[in-house]
Amino acid sequence: MQPGPNQPPAIQDSVVGRDMHTGNVIHNHYHLPPTQAAAQPPPQTIILQQPAPQPAFQNQYIVPIQYFKKIYGTDWIVLGVVSILFSFLPFVNVLCGLVSTVGIFAMLPHLHLKLGGHPDSRKIVPAIALNSIALFLIVFSWILNSS
C-alpha cells in the first residue's frame, strides 16, 4: 500500500501472500522512508602502553625478610632509671629492687644478640647496667637505713 500524494511518508507495508497449507508462509516487510544519516563521532584511537621489559634477575642477591622477637630493651632501660630515682625511698625501694632484679634476669639471655643485627641489640648492655646500678643503690640504701 503506497501513501497518497498528500500524505506524509509513513511505514510502508508490503505483503507477499502464499498458501499456508502447502508450506508457503506470509512474510511481512516493513520499510521506513530513507532518513539522513546522523553525524557520527570520529573513531577514537586506543593507545595501549606496555611496561618496559624488565631485565632478568641475573647475579642479583635478594635479601630475605627477617623477623625478630621483641626483647623490650627500651622498657628495661626506663624501668632501670625509675628504679635509680626511687632507690632511696623506704618501702618503694623494695619494689624497685624486685623490678631491677627481674630486668637483669630478663636481659641476660639476650646478651648474645649484641653482636647480631637485632634492632634492640644496642639496648641490652645499657639495660643490664642501669638495672645493676639500681640494685646496688637499693642495697646501699638498705645498709644506710639499717645503721
GIPEBEL-V516005 format. One record per residue. N is the residue number from 1. RES is the residue in three letters. OMEGA is omega in radians with two decimals (NA if undefined). NEAR is the number of other ideal C-beta (glycine too) atoms within 10 Angstrom. Layout:
{{N & RES & OMEGA & NEAR} {N & RES & OMEGA & NEAR}}
//
This chain:
{{1 & MET & -3.11 & 7} {2 & GLN & 3.08 & 9} {3 & PRO & 3.13 & 12} {4 & GLY & -3.10 & 6} {5 & PRO & -3.11 & 5} {6 & ASN & -3.09 & 5} {7 & GLN & 3.08 & 8} {8 & PRO & -3.13 & 7} {9 & PRO & 3.13 & 11} {10 & ALA & 3.12 & 10} {11 & ILE & -3.11 & 9} {12 & GLN & -3.10 & 13} {13 & ASP & 3.05 & 11} {14 & SER & -3.07 & 11} {15 & VAL & 3.04 & 9} {16 & VAL & -3.06 & 10} {17 & GLY & 3.08 & 9} {18 & ARG & -3.14 & 11} {19 & ASP & -3.09 & 9} {20 & MET & -3.07 & 9} {21 & HIS & -3.14 & 6} {22 & THR & 3.07 & 6} {23 & GLY & 3.11 & 7} {24 & ASN & -3.06 & 11} {25 & VAL & 3.08 & 9} {26 & ILE & 3.09 & 10} {27 & HIS & 3.08 & 10} {28 & ASN & 3.10 & 8} {29 & HIS & 3.12 & 9} {30 & TYR & -3.12 & 8} {31 & HIS & 3.03 & 10} {32 & LEU & 3.07 & 9} {33 & PRO & -3.11 & 10} {34 & PRO & 3.11 & 7} {35 & THR & 3.11 & 6} {36 & GLN & -3.13 & 5} {37 & ALA & 3.12 & 6} {38 & ALA & 3.13 & 5} {39 & ALA & -3.14 & 6} {40 & GLN & 3.11 & 6} {41 & PRO & 3.13 & 5} {42 & PRO & 3.14 & 6} {43 & PRO & -3.12 & 6} {44 & GLN & 3.11 & 6} {45 & THR & 3.13 & 5} {46 & ILE & -3.14 & 5} {47 & ILE & 3.09 & 5} {48 & LEU & 3.10 & 4} {49 & GLN & 3.10 & 5} {50 & GLN & 3.13 & 5} {51 & PRO & 3.13 & 5} {52 & ALA & 3.14 & 6} {53 & PRO & -3.14 & 6} {54 & GLN & 3.11 & 6} {55 & PRO & 3.13 & 7} {56 & ALA & 3.13 & 6} {57 & PHE & 3.13 & 8} {58 & GLN & 3.10 & 5} {59 & ASN & 3.09 & 4} {60 & GLN & 3.14 & 7} {61 & TYR & 3.12 & 6} {62 & ILE & -3.12 & 6} {63 & VAL & 3.12 & 5} {64 & PRO & 3.11 & 5} {65 & ILE & -3.10 & 5} {66 & GLN & 3.14 & 7} {67 & TYR & -3.11 & 4} {68 & PHE & 3.06 & 12} {69 & LYS & -3.14 & 8} {70 & LYS & -3.11 & 10} {71 & ILE & 3.02 & 20} {72 & TYR & 3.12 & 16} {73 & GLY & -3.14 & 23} {74 & THR & -3.14 & 13} {75 & ASP & -3.13 & 15} {76 & TRP & 3.03 & 26} {77 & ILE & 3.14 & 20} {78 & VAL & 3.12 & 14} {79 & LEU & 3.06 & 21} {80 & GLY & 3.11 & 26} {81 & VAL & 3.12 & 14} {82 & VAL & 3.11 & 15} {83 & SER & 3.07 & 26} {84 & ILE & -3.11 & 19} {85 & LEU & -3.09 & 13} {86 & PHE & -3.05 & 17} {87 & SER & -3.10 & 22} {88 & PHE & 3.09 & 15} {89 & LEU & -3.14 & 13} {90 & PRO & 3.13 & 9} {91 & PHE & 3.07 & 6} {92 & VAL & -3.11 & 14} {93 & ASN & 3.08 & 21} {94 & VAL & 3.10 & 12} {95 & LEU & 3.12 & 13} {96 & CYS & 3.10 & 25} {97 & GLY & 3.09 & 20} {98 & LEU & 3.13 & 13} {99 & VAL & -3.14 & 20} {100 & SER & 3.11 & 27} {101 & THR & 3.09 & 16} {102 & VAL & 3.13 & 13} {103 & GLY & 3.12 & 25} {104 & ILE & -3.11 & 19} {105 & PHE & 3.11 & 11} {106 & ALA & -3.09 & 18} {107 & MET & -3.11 & 27} {108 & LEU & 3.12 & 11} {109 & PRO & -3.11 & 10} {110 & HIS & -3.10 & 21} {111 & LEU & 3.13 & 12} {112 & HIS & -3.11 & 11} {113 & LEU & -3.09 & 20} {114 & LYS & 3.10 & 13} {115 & LEU & -3.07 & 8} {116 & GLY & -3.10 & 9} {117 & GLY & 3.13 & 8} {118 & HIS & -3.12 & 19} {119 & PRO & 3.13 & 11} {120 & ASP & -3.04 & 20} {121 & SER & 3.14 & 18} {122 & ARG & -3.12 & 11} {123 & LYS & -3.07 & 21} {124 & ILE & -3.10 & 22} {125 & VAL & 3.09 & 13} {126 & PRO & 3.13 & 15} {127 & ALA & 3.10 & 25} {128 & ILE & -3.12 & 22} {129 & ALA & -3.12 & 14} {130 & LEU & 3.12 & 23} {131 & ASN & 3.06 & 28} {132 & SER & 3.09 & 16} {133 & ILE & 3.12 & 16} {134 & ALA & 3.13 & 27} {135 & LEU & 3.08 & 22} {136 & PHE & -3.14 & 13} {137 & LEU & 3.12 & 20} {138 & ILE & 3.08 & 26} {139 & VAL & 3.11 & 13} {140 & PHE & 3.11 & 12} {141 & SER & 3.06 & 18} {142 & TRP & 3.12 & 15} {143 & ILE & 3.13 & 9} {144 & LEU & -3.09 & 9} {145 & ASN & -3.12 & 10} {146 & SER & -3.12 & 6} {147 & SER & NA & 5}}
//
